[in-house]
Amino acid sequence: MTNEISKVMEKYLQKCLMPTEDMIKNLIEIELGYINTNHPDFCGGANAMLDVIKLEGEAKDAEKPNAKLDGNNPKFIRYKTKFNENY
């Protein structure tokens, strides 16, 4: 009787082995794909925009003397090069 129970349990566990492995692999993939936005090192959207604005401000401070604002877009700066002599 004990041998029969052991055989039945072994067959059942072997039958469930592949689906269990697949489920564990899927759970690991889900965990790896999760982005922890609460982590202190995470730079969220608002912080990223602040960094961009800060960099734009630094770029304006270091503006080249031969640069001028584009008339169509006042935030776009055009620089004189050999390819666009008549800006």
Phi, psi and omega in degrees: 000315180297320178297319180295318179296318179298317180296316180296317179294320179296317177297318181296316179294321177296323180294325183271353186297310183295312177299325179293316177299317179298318180295319179295318177298318178296318179297320178295318178297321178296316180296321180291330181276351183283131177258116181279096182284351178270355181291140182296336179275353182284128178262100182285182182301315181295316179294323179296319179294322177297320178296320179295315179298319179297317179294323177296320178297319178294324180293322179294324179294329183260027183300139180284152181292333180266022180259150174216159180285143177286135182294329181282328183223103185295345179270348183266123181258129177257140179246141180286125176227177180289346180269337179229067184297324186257063177267000000 
